[in-house]
Amino acid sequence: MQKQKTPIKNQTIESGVQLFARIKSEQYQALNGINPKLFPEGGPFGNQVIEVVFNQEDTDYTDFLMDFIVRAILPSRLSPEFKESNVILLQSDFHMDIKKIIKVIEKKLDQNNIKKNNRVPIIEETLKRLVILNCYNSDILEISFHNLERIINNCQNPGLVVLDNCLSQYWTKKFMNCRLSFDEHCIKTVDSLFEKIKDLNVVLMYGRTCTTTNTDNLKRGNQVSYVINIVKNSKLSYTACVTNLEKNCSNQVHFNVKGGVEFF
C-alpha cells in the first residue's frame, strides 16, 4: 500500500538580505514609544540625536537621564514604554552609579506592581543590557568613541547611546590651550561621537550644561533632532520643554523627582 504524501504548506523563507533589512528596521524602531509624553508623535528613532539642556547650578539632570536609560533597558513584557534595548552610557561627570540606577529600576517595578520577591531576576536581566564606560579624561573619552561601533555590534538589541555631559572636559581642553568656545566644544564633541555611530541605527542622547536661562541662542550641530530644555520650577518640580527640530514643533511636559521621575 502506497503511503499518501503529506502536502507541504507554503513557507516563506527569509533571505539574508531580508533578514538584514528586518533587523535594521526593528533596530530603527527600538525606542519608539519610550515616553509618549515627551514624544507624542512617536519616536525617537534610530540615528536621531537628542540634546538635553540643563542649568548645572540648580538642576539635577541625572534623574531625567536615568529615567530614560531605565525605560530603555527594562523588559518590554512589563510595559509598552519599556524597550528591552542595550544602552551604552559614556559617563564623564560621574553623577550616576549602579546603586542609583537600581533605585530607579525598583521604582519602575513598584509602579508596575511587580512583587518584591520576583524582582531580583528582573533587575539582573535589566542590568545586563547596560554598558557603562567611565571616561575620566578627554583621551579616554575619545578612545571610548572609537570603541563604540565594536561594542554596539556585540549587543543583541542596541538602541541608545548616552553621553552624560558633552562639556565635562571643556576646562581640561581650555588649559591645554584649546581656543574653542562652549558651543564650539559641544558641537565638536557631539560631531565626533555621532560620526562613529551614525550608520548603526541607535539613538544618541547627550546632556549639555548651560549657564544662562536663555537657551534660544545656543549653537548646535545640524544632526540634532530634538532639544529638551529642563527648567526647574521648585525643589522637586521641573518642566521639560521639548522641541522637535525636524518637524518644527514643540511641547511642554511637567515632571517631579520625588522618589523617582514621574511625568504628568
C-alpha positions in Angstrom: 0.0 0.0 0.0 1.4 3.3 -1.1 1.7 6.0 1.6 0.0 9.3 0.9 2.3 12.2 0.7 1.5 14.9 3.2 1.2 18.2 1.3 3.9 20.7 2.2 2.5 24.0 3.3 3.8 27.1 1.6 6.6 28.5 3.7 8.2 31.9 3.2 12.0 31.5 3.6 13.7 34.8 4.6 16.7 35.6 2.6 19.9 37.1 4.1 19.1 40.5 2.6 15.5 40.3 4.0 16.8 39.3 7.4 19.3 42.2 7.5 16.6 44.6 6.4 14.2 43.4 9.1 16.8 43.6 11.8 17.7 47.1 10.7 14.0 48.1 10.7 13.4 46.7 14.2 16.5 48.4 15.5 15.3 51.7 13.9 12.1 51.4 15.9 13.7 50.1 19.1 12.9 53.1 21.3 9.7 54.2 19.6 7.1 54.9 22.3 9.5 55.0 25.2 7.9 58.2 26.5 4.7 59.3 24.7 4.5 62.4 26.8 7.9 63.7 25.6 7.4 62.3 22.1 3.7 62.5 21.4 4.2 62.0 17.6 6.3 58.8 18.1 10.0 58.1 18.3 12.7 58.7 18.9 14.0 56.6 16.0 17.4 55.2 15.1 20.1 57.8 14.1 18.2 60.6 15.8 20.0 62.9 18.2 18.5 64.3 21.4 20.1 67.2 23.2 19.1 67.7 26.9 20.0 71.2 28.1 20.2 71.9 31.8 21.4 74.6 34.2 24.2 73.0 36.2 23.7 75.3 39.1 20.2 74.2 40.1 19.2 71.2 38.0 19.8 67.5 38.9 19.8 66.3 35.3 20.8 62.8 36.2 17.3 61.9 37.3 16.0 62.7 33.9 18.8 60.8 32.1 18.5 57.7 34.4 14.7 57.5 33.9 15.3 57.4 30.1 18.0 54.8 30.4 15.9 52.6 32.7 12.9 52.8 30.3 15.2 51.6 27.5 16.7 48.6 29.4 13.7 47.2 31.3 11.9 44.1 29.8 9.2 45.1 27.2 6.8 42.5 28.7 6.3 44.7 31.7 5.2 47.8 29.9 4.8 49.2 26.3 7.2 52.0 27.4 10.0 49.6 28.4 12.1 48.7 25.3 14.4 45.8 26.4 17.3 47.5 24.5 21.0 47.7 25.1 22.3 51.0 26.3 25.8 52.4 26.3 26.4 55.1 28.9 29.5 57.3 28.4 30.0 58.8 31.9 32.2 61.8 32.2 30.5 63.7 35.1 30.2 60.7 37.4 26.8 61.7 38.9 25.3 58.3 38.1 26.1 55.0 39.6 24.7 51.4 39.7 23.0 52.0 43.1 21.1 55.0 41.8 20.1 53.1 38.6 18.9 50.1 40.6 16.7 52.5 42.7 15.1 53.9 39.5 14.5 50.3 38.3 12.9 49.4 41.6 10.7 52.5 41.4 9.5 51.4 37.9 8.8 47.9 39.2 6.8 49.4 42.0 4.7 51.4 39.5 4.1 48.2 37.6 3.1 46.2 40.7 5.9 43.7 40.5 6.2 41.8 43.8 9.5 42.3 45.7 10.3 38.5 45.7 10.1 38.5 41.9 12.4 41.5 41.3 16.0 40.1 41.6 16.0 38.2 38.3 14.3 41.1 36.5 16.9 43.6 37.9 19.8 41.2 36.9 18.4 40.7 33.4 17.9 44.5 33.1 21.4 45.5 34.2 22.9 43.1 31.7 21.7 45.4 28.9 23.6 48.4 30.3 27.3 49.1 29.4 28.9 51.9 31.4 32.2 53.4 30.1 33.8 55.7 32.6 35.7 58.5 30.8 38.0 60.2 33.3 39.6 62.5 30.8 39.4 63.6 27.2 41.7 60.9 25.9 39.7 58.1 27.4 36.5 59.8 26.1 38.0 59.8 22.6 39.1 56.2 22.9 35.6 55.2 24.0 34.2 56.9 20.9 36.4 54.8 18.7 35.3 51.6 20.6 31.6 52.3 20.3 31.0 50.5 16.9 32.5 47.3 18.2 30.6 47.5 21.4 27.3 48.2 19.7 27.8 45.4 17.1 28.3 43.0 20.0 24.9 43.9 21.6 21.9 41.8 21.0 19.4 44.8 20.7 21.3 48.1 20.6 19.0 51.1 21.0 20.7 54.0 22.8 24.0 55.8 23.4 24.1 58.4 26.2 26.8 60.9 26.9 26.0 62.5 30.3 27.7 65.9 29.6 29.3 67.0 26.4 31.0 69.9 28.2 32.6 67.9 31.0 36.1 68.1 29.5 35.9 71.7 28.4 38.1 73.2 31.0 40.7 70.5 30.6 40.9 71.3 27.0 41.0 75.0 27.8 44.1 74.5 30.0 45.7 72.7 27.0 45.4 76.0 25.0 42.2 75.0 23.2 40.5 78.1 21.9 37.1 76.7 21.3 34.0 78.4 22.9 31.5 76.3 24.9 29.2 76.0 21.9 32.1 75.1 19.6 33.4 72.5 22.0 29.9 71.0 22.4 29.5 70.8 18.6 32.9 69.3 18.1 32.4 66.6 20.8 28.9 65.6 19.5 30.1 65.6 15.9 33.0 63.3 16.8 30.6 60.9 18.7 27.9 60.9 16.0 30.4 60.2 13.3 31.3 56.9 15.0 27.6 55.7 15.3 25.7 57.4 12.5 25.3 54.2 10.5 24.4 52.0 13.4 20.6 52.9 13.8 20.9 53.8 17.5 19.5 56.9 19.3 22.1 59.3 20.7 21.2 61.4 23.8 23.6 63.8 25.4 23.5 66.3 28.2 24.6 69.9 27.9 25.2 72.4 30.7 24.1 75.9 30.2 24.9 78.9 32.4 22.1 81.1 31.1 18.3 80.7 31.2 18.0 81.8 27.6 18.9 78.8 25.5 17.5 80.1 22.2 20.9 81.3 21.1 22.8 78.1 21.8 24.5 76.7 18.7 24.4 73.0 17.9 25.2 70.6 15.1 22.8 70.0 12.2 22.3 66.4 13.2 20.3 67.2 16.4 16.6 66.1 16.1 15.3 67.1 19.5 16.2 69.7 22.1 14.9 69.1 25.6 15.4 72.1 27.9 15.0 71.2 31.6 13.6 74.1 33.6 13.4 73.9 37.4 10.2 75.2 38.9 10.7 74.3 42.6 12.9 71.9 44.6 11.3 68.7 43.1 9.3 70.1 40.2 10.6 70.6 36.6 9.3 71.3 33.2 10.8 69.6 30.1 10.4 71.9 27.0 10.7 69.6 24.0 11.4 71.0 20.6 11.3 68.7 17.5 13.7 70.4 15.1 12.8 68.0 12.3 9.1 68.8 12.4 9.4 72.4 13.8 7.0 71.8 16.7 7.3 71.8 20.5 5.5 70.7 23.6 6.0 71.0 27.4 5.9 68.2 29.9 5.9 68.6 33.7 7.6 66.1 36.0 8.7 65.8 39.6 11.6 63.8 41.0 10.2 62.8 44.4 11.3 59.2 44.8 11.9 58.9 41.1 10.9 60.8 38.0 7.1 61.0 37.4 5.7 62.7 34.3 2.2 64.3 34.3 
